[in-house]
Amino acid sequence: MMRQYELVERVTRYNPEADEALLNKAYVYAMQKHGSQFRASGDPYFSHPLEVAAILTDLKLDDATIAVALLHDTIEDTDATRAEIDTLFGEEIGKLVEGLTKISRLDLVSRKAKQAENFRKLLLAIADDVRVLLVKLADRLHNMRTLHHMREDKRARIAEETMEIYAPLAGRMGMQDIRDELEDISFQTLYPEACQTIKERLSQLHDKNEGLIADIEADLTQRLAERGITAKVSGREKRAYSIFRKMEQKSLGFEQLSDIYGFRVIVSTVEACYRVLGVIHTAWPSVPGRFKDYISTPKQNDYRSIHTTVVGPKRQRVELQIRTHTMHRIAENGIAAHALYKDGVTGGRDISHLTAESRAYGWLRTTIDMLSQGDTPEEFLEHTKLELFHDQVFCFTPKGRLIALPRGATPIDFAYAVHTDIGNTCVGCKVNGRISSLVTVLANGDEVEVVRSKAQTPPPAWENIAVTGKARAAIRRATRASARQQYGDLGKHILERAFERAGQELQLEDLEAYLQTLGKSSLLDLLVSVGQGELSSRSVLETVHPDCNAEAAAERTKQALPTGNAAEGWFDMEQNSSVKFKIPETLQEDGTTNALPIRGMSGALPVRFAPNGGAVPGDRIVGILTPGIGITIYPIQSPDLKEFDDQPDRWLDVRWELDSENPERFPAQIAVYAVNEPGSLATITRIIGDLNGNIDNIRMLRKASDFHEMQIDLEVWDLKHLNQILKQLRARTNVSDARRING
């Protein structure tokens, strides 16, 4: 275990002006707090925070970050408190330590929910200060290095979490060395047989091509020197997990892999990078489609390098990465490689305000800010994983702005990546000047123009099309906001009817005085609760007008259903939805309000037709409001309505609102009594098909020697269409009767 003076020496080597008193105090405090604790390996627990601190000294981080590494488990695993940390080490360090403390006392339903909430808390802390992330990754790295001491079931869970979250997160932050080690240990733990097989194949390949790496290094170094280019050339075999991932993603066998060997050429200037590229392509033939210039177009995590694959000596394909020393440092250490100096201090690195220097950290903060708005912890974790995992494609706006997206992204993802408002108002797109579908998968270099409409709101189905967390989260928020507003409008209509039947006039501003009594924080909350059926209109009426006979008024409402005529215009419950409701603004001459128009049931809000028999245009219909379910539409003759006789305030006056330009089918059920002979079922289905009916399901209810009874679920245009089908069925000699269920 590292001694106190050894840790201080490690820090002062790269930062002579480090606060040694702070480091000594943090060392002693953490050792005392963890003094009686031991790890699964049997080592003193204090060895863990000490090793985390050592990892961070390799990254040459500031003394405050090293102190946080020493203290990071004290609040969580000892009797130390945030107040005590603040007093001894200052609020800045106290805040960082608290950000690294997992949530342990939440009443969460599952381990998954707890993991999600912990991850949300961690990322929100990272958004405030990047040092939280650096300490957390170092913490995870040391835990993975000692993973073999854990129980087997716990090892698998930790390795899976590392592979899903922390390794991609390290990669997104450009910390490739840490990502590589996290992935290697996780791969060894989760897939030990595959890992061992690949390592054996690599060993065989190494023996076969012995000296190949050294030969290429020497050959390339000499060629560059002949052209006056000083470069450091190093070669290596690819890692086992990198090979496994490529084999899995592209369904390749080991023999089919063409770039097992990789080389790095590090030079002093950007100009030299392109000169090296010319030398390499002159010496060996390049492999088409394997050239990538991340210098002119850096990755989101600040990674810059030129990649090319050539057919080198012994006809072996090799991949080369060409970069400068600065690019290499950032490629290996990511955000930790950005050196920012405090005013007046030249020896230490202060990364507490790392923003403009790192595009990776800027991406992370933007992503966290976006994902933290209104989603559950599980959704937050899901969307963050989506943002972390995908490789990237680079697309452009018509003005030339570069937009980085995950592979598989669509114009919907592109629109939201440009701006949330552009995504919410997107109605179409042009890809490379041609009108294209919004489900088009974008490719590198595509120019995308988004077509917008202010009347548009994103359909909920877009959430299944989008692949980025940002787009999915924005679509879900827009859908929730739209549904909430629509429920509010429906609740207003229900209250207007209830107040009118009681002989009162609804004044929305008057309801605000009763919000506390009704247990609501805002007028919209009240209207939404009524619209969703959680709060009855009777309760609101009796609260505002205690002397009104709300029960009698509700009974009169039921007796008046349905009313029939409606005023001009209708209210769209969901943009591009076929479910339409009428929200009347004025009373008709006879004192009755307009009915709510019903068009179909394909919208996002819970409007459905009764399961037994359905309803079709031409039927007189009624709506029943059910909390947690929504509005169910029944034909007025349905016997199922009897069960709601004692709940008149749940009845809604509804009517049909058909769109002649976009006709829809509606559900109905019929019972058919047919002679039991060969071909009778075929005759029945042919009649329905010839009359343009659509059969959803057929059930045999009774079967005898001479006849059978069947129930057919079908879709028809309207009541006239249904009656035509029934008439034709009854006209057949092998059909004794055909009638509508609930008709």
Buried (B, 14 or more C-beta within 10 A) or exposed (E): EBEEEEBBEBBBEBBEEBBBEBBBBBBEBBBEBBEEEEBEEEBBBBBBBBBBBBBBBEBBBBBBBBBBBBBBBBBBBBEBEBEBBBEBBEEBBBBBBBBBBBBEEEEBEEEEBBBBBBBBBBBBBBBBBBBBBBBBBBBBBBBBEBBEEBEEEEBBBBBEBBBBBBBBBBBBBBBBBBBBBBBBBBBBBBBEEBBEBBBEBBEEBBEEBEEBBEBBBEBBBEBBEEEEBEBEBEBEBBBBBBBBEBBEEEEEEBEEBBBBBBBBBBBBEBEBBBBBBEBBBEEBEBBEEBBBBBBEBBBBBBBBBBBBBBBBEEEBBBBBBBBBEBBBBBBBBBBBBBEBEBEEEEEBBBBBEBEEBBBBBBBBBEBBEBBBEEBEBBBBBBBBBBBBBBEBBBBBBEEEEEBBBBBEBBBBBBBBBBEBEBBBBBBBBBBEEEEBEBEBBBEEEBBBBBBBEEEBBBBBEBBEBBBBBBBBBBBBBBBBEBBBBBBBBBBBBBBBBBBBBBEBEBEEEEBEEEBEEBEBEEBBBBBBBBBBBEBBBBBBBBBBBEEBBBEEBBBBBBEBBBBEEBBEEBBBBBBBBBBBBBBBEEBEEEEBBBBBBBBBBEBBBBBBBBEEBBBBBBBBBBBBBBEEEBBBBBBEEBEBBEEBEEBBBBBBBBBBBBEEEEEBBBBBBBBBBBBEEEEBBEBBBEBBEEBEBEEEEBEEEEEEEEBBBBBBBBBBBBBEBBBBBBEBBBEBEBBBEBEBBBB
